Amino acid sequence: MSDLSLPRPGRCKWAEGESGNYTFPCANRVEPGVSYCTDHAAIVYIPPEERRRNRSGGGMSLSFKRAA
């Protein structure tokens, strides 16, 4: 089993990889209590209004891959 790679404290926790083989390539600083930098948070978190709009529209048509 390979060594577990963890994000550095105070850095963005954006993970890339598959099946337990993850790397944390983003080194942007984050505020205490925040997991992702601004750029990655925009991908990970979908505002409630958009979720409702997509749900009523017959599905989510996101232009990016599911992140988590």
VODOVO-789940 format. One record per atom (N, C-alpha, C): residue number from 0; chain; atom name; x, y, z. Coordinates in Angstrom, 3 decimals, m for minus. Layout:
N
{node NUM; A; CA; {X; Y; Z}},
...
***
This chain:
68
{node 0; A; N; {0.856; m1.193; 0.000}},
{node 0; A; CA; {0.000; 0.000; 0.000}},
{node 0; A; C; {0.889; 1.239; 0.000}},
{node 1; A; N; {0.551; 2.225; m0.832}},
{node 1; A; CA; {1.362; 3.431; m0.920}},
{node 1; A; C; {1.091; 4.354; 0.258}},
{node 2; A; N; {2.027; 5.280; 0.484}},
{node 2; A; CA; {1.861; 6.247; 1.566}},
{node 2; A; C; {0.666; 7.135; 1.284}},
{node 3; A; N; {m0.079; 7.449; 2.331}},
{node 3; A; CA; {m1.248; 8.306; 2.209}},
{node 3; A; C; {m0.783; 9.741; 2.020}},
{node 4; A; N; {m1.263; 10.372; 0.981}},
{node 4; A; CA; {m0.923; 11.764; 0.706}},
{node 4; A; C; {m2.058; 12.638; 1.221}},
{node 5; A; N; {m1.739; 13.555; 2.101}},
{node 5; A; CA; {m2.746; 14.450; 2.664}},
{node 5; A; C; {m2.431; 15.891; 2.287}},
{node 6; A; N; {m3.465; 16.730; 2.177}},
{node 6; A; CA; {m3.209; 18.140; 1.873}},
{node 6; A; C; {m2.517; 18.817; 3.051}},
{node 7; A; N; {m1.728; 19.810; 2.764}},
{node 7; A; CA; {m1.046; 20.554; 3.822}},
{node 7; A; C; {m2.055; 21.406; 4.578}},
{node 8; A; N; {m1.870; 21.575; 5.869}},
{node 8; A; CA; {m2.783; 22.418; 6.653}},
{node 8; A; C; {m2.837; 23.841; 6.089}},
{node 9; A; N; {m4.046; 24.398; 6.039}},
{node 9; A; CA; {m4.224; 25.761; 5.555}},
{node 9; A; C; {m4.215; 25.891; 4.048}},
{node 10; A; N; {m4.223; 24.759; 3.344}},
{node 10; A; CA; {m4.209; 24.759; 1.879}},
{node 10; A; C; {m5.491; 24.152; 1.348}},
{node 11; A; N; {m5.795; 24.434; 0.097}},
{node 11; A; CA; {m6.977; 23.901; m0.579}},
{node 11; A; C; {m6.942; 22.378; m0.582}},
{node 12; A; N; {m8.078; 21.751; m0.342}},
{node 12; A; CA; {m8.157; 20.299; m0.268}},
{node 12; A; C; {m8.699; 19.673; m1.553}},
{node 13; A; N; {m8.554; 20.373; m2.676}},
{node 13; A; CA; {m8.967; 19.854; m3.980}},
{node 13; A; C; {m8.142; 18.607; m4.277}},
{node 14; A; N; {m8.840; 17.495; m4.489}},
{node 14; A; CA; {m8.165; 16.218; m4.736}},
{node 14; A; C; {m8.344; 15.776; m6.179}},
{node 15; A; N; {m7.309; 15.162; m6.716}},
{node 15; A; CA; {m7.372; 14.564; m8.040}},
{node 15; A; C; {m6.828; 13.145; m7.931}},
{node 16; A; N; {m7.343; 12.269; m8.755}},
{node 16; A; CA; {m6.898; 10.880; m8.739}},
{node 16; A; C; {m8.095; 9.966; m8.677}},
{node 17; A; N; {m7.831; 8.693; m8.418}},
{node 17; A; CA; {m8.926; 7.744; m8.336}},
{node 17; A; C; {m8.637; 6.657; m7.319}},
{node 18; A; N; {m9.686; 6.157; m6.741}},
{node 18; A; CA; {m9.676; 5.002; m5.862}},
{node 18; A; C; {m8.571; 5.006; m4.807}},
{node 19; A; N; {m8.533; 6.035; m3.994}},
{node 19; A; CA; {m7.575; 6.101; m2.898}},
{node 19; A; C; {m6.190; 6.556; m3.299}},
{node 20; A; N; {m5.954; 6.797; m4.562}},
{node 20; A; CA; {m4.671; 7.271; m5.069}},
{node 20; A; C; {m4.783; 8.757; m5.380}},
{node 21; A; N; {m5.024; 9.560; m4.375}},
{node 21; A; CA; {m5.306; 10.970; m4.590}},
{node 21; A; C; {m4.071; 11.827; m4.386}},
{node 22; A; N; {m4.024; 12.928; m5.141}},
{node 22; A; CA; {m3.022; 13.964; m4.916}},
{node 22; A; C; {m3.779; 15.258; m4.659}},
{node 23; A; N; {m3.108; 16.210; m4.068}},
{node 23; A; CA; {m3.710; 17.500; m3.747}},
{node 23; A; C; {m2.874; 18.577; m4.428}},
{node 24; A; N; {m3.129; 18.805; m5.732}},
{node 24; A; CA; {m2.261; 19.677; m6.529}},
{node 24; A; C; {m2.419; 21.173; m6.264}},
{node 25; A; N; {m3.504; 21.588; m5.659}},
{node 25; A; CA; {m3.732; 23.016; m5.441}},
{node 25; A; C; {m3.058; 23.448; m4.140}},
{node 26; A; N; {m2.204; 24.438; m4.230}},
{node 26; A; CA; {m1.476; 24.908; m3.051}},
{node 26; A; C; {m1.978; 26.266; m2.574}},
{node 27; A; N; {m3.160; 26.685; m3.042}},
{node 27; A; CA; {m3.705; 27.976; m2.613}},
{node 27; A; C; {m4.065; 27.939; m1.134}},
{node 28; A; N; {m3.799; 29.035; m0.465}},
{node 28; A; CA; {m4.148; 29.149; 0.962}},
{node 28; A; C; {m5.654; 29.323; 1.115}},
{node 29; A; N; {m6.184; 28.812; 2.239}},
{node 29; A; CA; {m7.598; 28.978; 2.570}},
{node 29; A; C; {m7.717; 29.498; 3.990}},
{node 30; A; N; {m8.839; 30.137; 4.269}},
{node 30; A; CA; {m9.123; 30.638; 5.612}},
{node 30; A; C; {m9.405; 29.466; 6.555}},
{node 31; A; N; {m9.178; 29.632; 7.844}},
{node 31; A; CA; {m9.507; 28.556; 8.797}},
{node 31; A; C; {m10.982; 28.168; 8.689}},
{node 32; A; N; {m11.251; 26.871; 8.649}},
{node 32; A; CA; {m12.609; 26.370; 8.558}},
{node 32; A; C; {m13.136; 26.245; 7.136}},
{node 33; A; N; {m12.333; 26.620; 6.135}},
{node 33; A; CA; {m12.729; 26.539; 4.738}},
{node 33; A; C; {m11.909; 25.439; 4.078}},
{node 34; A; N; {m12.557; 24.594; 3.266}},
{node 34; A; CA; {m11.863; 23.460; 2.661}},
{node 34; A; C; {m11.226; 23.766; 1.310}},
{node 35; A; N; {m11.849; 24.640; 0.522}},
{node 35; A; CA; {m11.395; 24.856; m0.849}},
{node 35; A; C; {m11.092; 26.321; m1.111}},
{node 36; A; N; {m10.166; 26.564; m2.042}},
{node 36; A; CA; {m9.903; 27.927; m2.496}},
{node 36; A; C; {m11.131; 28.414; m3.269}},
{node 37; A; N; {m11.170; 29.677; m3.604}},
{node 37; A; CA; {m12.325; 30.259; m4.284}},
{node 37; A; C; {m12.620; 29.568; m5.615}},
{node 38; A; N; {m11.585; 29.285; m6.390}},
{node 38; A; CA; {m11.790; 28.652; m7.698}},
{node 38; A; C; {m12.399; 27.268; m7.570}},
{node 39; A; N; {m11.885; 26.449; m6.664}},
{node 39; A; CA; {m12.392; 25.086; m6.517}},
{node 39; A; C; {m13.741; 25.054; m5.798}},
{node 40; A; N; {m13.978; 25.997; m4.897}},
{node 40; A; CA; {m15.280; 26.074; m4.230}},
{node 40; A; C; {m16.385; 26.343; m5.248}},
{node 41; A; N; {m16.088; 27.116; m6.284}},
{node 41; A; CA; {m17.083; 27.406; m7.323}},
{node 41; A; C; {m17.467; 26.145; m8.080}},
{node 42; A; N; {m16.583; 25.164; m8.135}},
{node 42; A; CA; {m16.880; 23.905; m8.812}},
{node 42; A; C; {m17.606; 22.946; m7.880}},
{node 43; A; N; {m17.165; 22.886; m6.643}},
{node 43; A; CA; {m17.693; 21.914; m5.687}},
{node 43; A; C; {m19.076; 22.282; m5.179}},
{node 44; A; N; {m19.271; 23.545; m4.845}},
{node 44; A; CA; {m20.531; 23.978; m4.247}},
{node 44; A; C; {m21.458; 24.556; m5.298}},
{node 45; A; N; {m22.649; 24.005; m5.401}},
{node 45; A; CA; {m23.655; 24.507; m6.327}},
{node 45; A; C; {m24.693; 25.259; m5.501}},
{node 46; A; N; {m24.933; 26.541; m5.818}},
{node 46; A; CA; {m25.886; 27.330; m5.042}},
{node 46; A; C; {m27.285; 26.680; m5.050}},
{node 47; A; N; {m28.022; 26.785; m3.940}},
{node 47; A; CA; {m29.354; 26.183; m3.847}},
{node 47; A; C; {m30.291; 26.611; m4.966}},
{node 48; A; N; {m30.207; 27.879; m5.392}},
{node 48; A; CA; {m31.083; 28.352; m6.469}},
{node 48; A; C; {m30.823; 27.568; m7.753}},
{node 49; A; N; {m29.553; 27.322; m8.041}},
{node 49; A; CA; {m29.216; 26.586; m9.257}},
{node 49; A; C; {m29.651; 25.129; m9.151}},
{node 50; A; N; {m29.517; 24.535; m7.959}},
{node 50; A; CA; {m29.972; 23.155; m7.764}},
{node 50; A; C; {m31.468; 23.052; m8.012}},
{node 51; A; N; {m32.237; 24.001; m7.457}},
{node 51; A; CA; {m33.696; 23.994; m7.656}},
{node 51; A; C; {m34.040; 24.184; m9.123}},
{node 52; A; N; {m33.363; 25.120; m9.765}},
{node 52; A; CA; {m33.630; 25.402; m11.176}},
{node 52; A; C; {m33.328; 24.164; m12.028}},
{node 53; A; N; {m32.226; 23.504; m11.765}},
{node 53; A; CA; {m31.853; 22.312; m12.533}},
{node 53; A; C; {m32.773; 21.139; m12.233}},
{node 54; A; N; {m33.211; 21.013; m10.996}},
{node 54; A; CA; {m34.102; 19.917; m10.608}},
{node 54; A; C; {m35.435; 20.056; m11.324}},
{node 55; A; N; {m35.960; 21.266; m11.409}},
{node 55; A; CA; {m37.247; 21.467; m12.064}},
{node 55; A; C; {m37.122; 21.418; m13.589}},
{node 56; A; N; {m35.909; 21.589; m14.096}},
{node 56; A; CA; {m35.693; 21.571; m15.535}},
{node 56; A; C; {m35.452; 20.187; m16.097}},
{node 57; A; N; {m35.540; 19.148; m15.271}},
{node 57; A; CA; {m35.392; 17.795; m15.780}},
{node 57; A; C; {m33.987; 17.259; m15.713}},
{node 58; A; N; {m33.211; 17.704; m14.759}},
{node 58; A; CA; {m31.858; 17.156; m14.613}},
{node 58; A; C; {m30.811; 18.243; m14.630}},
{node 59; A; N; {m29.665; 17.888; m14.178}},
{node 59; A; CA; {m28.583; 18.847; m14.099}},
{node 59; A; C; {m27.717; 18.755; m15.339}},
{node 60; A; N; {m27.534; 19.864; m16.003}},
{node 60; A; CA; {m26.677; 19.894; m17.185}},
{node 60; A; C; {m25.416; 20.690; m16.826}},
{node 61; A; N; {m24.553; 20.084; m16.063}},
{node 61; A; CA; {m23.329; 20.752; m15.644}},
{node 61; A; C; {m22.257; 20.561; m16.700}},
{node 62; A; N; {m21.438; 21.573; m16.873}},
{node 62; A; CA; {m20.406; 21.505; m17.904}},
{node 62; A; C; {m19.096; 20.964; m17.361}},
{node 63; A; N; {m19.111; 20.377; m16.185}},
{node 63; A; CA; {m17.898; 19.810; m15.615}},
{node 63; A; C; {m18.210; 18.469; m14.996}},
{node 64; A; N; {m17.156; 17.696; m14.743}},
{node 64; A; CA; {m17.341; 16.377; m14.140}},
{node 64; A; C; {m17.691; 16.516; m12.664}},
{node 65; A; N; {m18.367; 15.544; m12.150}},
{node 65; A; CA; {m18.661; 15.506; m10.729}},
{node 65; A; C; {m17.344; 15.473; m9.961}},
{node 66; A; N; {m17.207; 16.343; m8.978}},
{node 66; A; CA; {m15.948; 16.491; m8.277}},
{node 66; A; C; {m15.817; 15.564; m7.084}},
{node 67; A; N; {m16.899; 15.193; m6.483}},
{node 67; A; CA; {m16.789; 14.365; m5.286}},
{node 67; A; C; {m17.776; 13.231; m5.338}},
***
